[in-house]
Amino acid sequence: MRSYDDTTATAQHPLRRRTLLGAAVAGTALAATAGLAPGTAAAAGFGWSDDGTQYVVDTGAGLVFKVSKSTGDLTSLVHKGTEYEGYGGKHSHVESGLGASTVTLAQTGSTILVTVVHGTLRHYLAARSGLNNVYLWTDKADTSFTATRFIARLKPGIFPNEGPDSWVEGTDTVIEAGDVWQRADGHTRSKHYSGVRVMDYDHIGYTNGSAGLWMVRSNHEKASGGPFYRSLLRHSNELGVGLYEILHYNQSQTEAMRFGLQGPYLLAFTDGGTPDPALFAANHNTSWVDGLGIPGWVGAAGRGRVAGVGLAGMDADHAYTVGFANADAQYWTRATAGTGAFSCRGMLPGTYTLTVYKGELAVHTGTVTVSAGAATALHTLTLANDPSTAPAIWRIGDWDGTPGAFKNAALMTYAHPADVRAASWTGNVVLGGGGDVAASFPCYLWKEVNDGVLVYFKLTAAQAAAAHTLRIGVTTAFLNGRPQVTVNDWVSAIPSPPTQPSTRSLTNGSYRGNNHTFTYVVPASAWKTDPSQYNVLRLNVVSGSTGTGFLSAGTAFDCVDLLP
């Protein structure tokens, strides 16, 4: 259901070179991950035992793991004689640990399945003969837990403590909310600074050159936030390492929680390289799961797909994504450059809202119905809602649903705005003077940091004789921050705030919220009548809520333009 070009993505994103590919570490990928053929003997040593307090599972390929019989915690991960699991007195588990649970084990041929039941939540851990992976599923039925995550807690000292999501508690300084740290060199670090959208990664983890441990994510059909959501992926400090599978997390969240069985996602050991891409197919098309009796599991036969001929009205300078969402599930797929053809497989039956995104901006919506065992074919979809198609007197940035064209935007997905590497957040821009104006325009605007940014521009006599529409596109906001504008002596009304996430966003590595466009009709009386004089547009953040510094009311820009 996803196309993934590791080489391209890595070249464009320095963080991915460290986080996903292990800094070009030598080593071969994990050996074949396909299921054993019928009648194939189990690997030597494959099996399980009960030591009284834990189930001990041996994959027969060098991995032995243990599951607590009282809590369902994953309490040990020994790979080729090295223990990886545990730090800070805690083990690996769902949420922050389930506590007292009913834990059972069953073996079906070459698969061992551990079932954990805690209230309405069910969790599963599986081993397959000859494979150094722990397969995981989580089935959440209600809001008895406010988040949905699995965290693998690993010992310190095995993997390097480096990257934007690493810190040293003994020497670094907390600068925000207990989870953003600043180093002596002024660089900022946080577990939030993954810098990667969910659609851009299949695995996350660590390697030391001779051993690698990776979280291979599920298809996220029961997760929330859509293809562009950014969340915790991993973190490390001198106390240990965390690897995450986040399915619902409130930070910068735009959607309600979804319920039901999610998985498999898995912990995969390698000899230093990245996981075999065949593991990515373990999402929902694995026949070996069909016979395990996991409630809620829907195999390939119970799923359908959507195939589209193409998209009309594409902008060749942008990538397009087609998303599908309803209350029960979400999916997405990349549209082919040039034609816009797309195909999304492995979908649960149902009726979905179909959304076509230019970059991260919705430019088409519709509905589509998926049936089990069938393909729904769609004719060419015409993209009629791209604001970039409107002619403009001037335009700063581009309408793509991101602040990517603006100053400091690239840094903000893996650093705090106070980071020493950030260019000054203040500074005005002059249109018509040459140079890259967007690169000088701040990606974010805060009430107490850089409020009152000025844009200078000239109009012809004919243009100054008419009213014009000013558009400001935003991607998210904090504390209901929204722009009020002043043009020369004319002041706009204060707009109503759109619905946005209620948590931190601009400081935790995410600009993703709900894209919204503010429009202001500026009367002809507001303009300078002399074409040689500059008109001055002032942008201010207004809000009924208060905060300080980078936690004051703020917003992230997508595009600003003035229409004829």
Secondary structure, DSSP 8 states (H G I E B T S, - for coil): -----HHHHHHH-HHHHHHTTTTT---------S---TT----TT-EEEE-SSEEEEE-SSSEEEEEETTT--EEEEEETTEE-B-BTTB-BEETT---S-EEEEEEETTEEEEEEEETTEEEEEEEETT--EEEEEEEE-STTSS-EEEEEEE-TTSS---STTB--TTT-EEEETTTEEE-TTS-EEETT-----GGG-SEEEEE-SS-EEEEE----TT-SS-TT-----EEEETTEEEEEEEEE--TT--S----EEEEEEEEEEESSS---GGGGGGTT--GGGGGG--TT---GGG-EEEEE--EES--TTS-EEEEEE-SS-EEEEE--TTT--EEEEEE-SEEEEEEEEETTEEEEEEEEEE-TT-EEEE--EE----GGGS--SEEEE-SSSS-TTSBTTTGGGSS-TT-TTS--S---EETTSSS-HHHHSBSEEETTTS--EEEEE---HHHHTS-EEEEEEEEEEETT-EEEEEETTEE----------SS--TTTT---S--EEEEEEE-GGGS-SSTTS-EEEEEEEE-SS---GGGSSEEEEEEEEE--
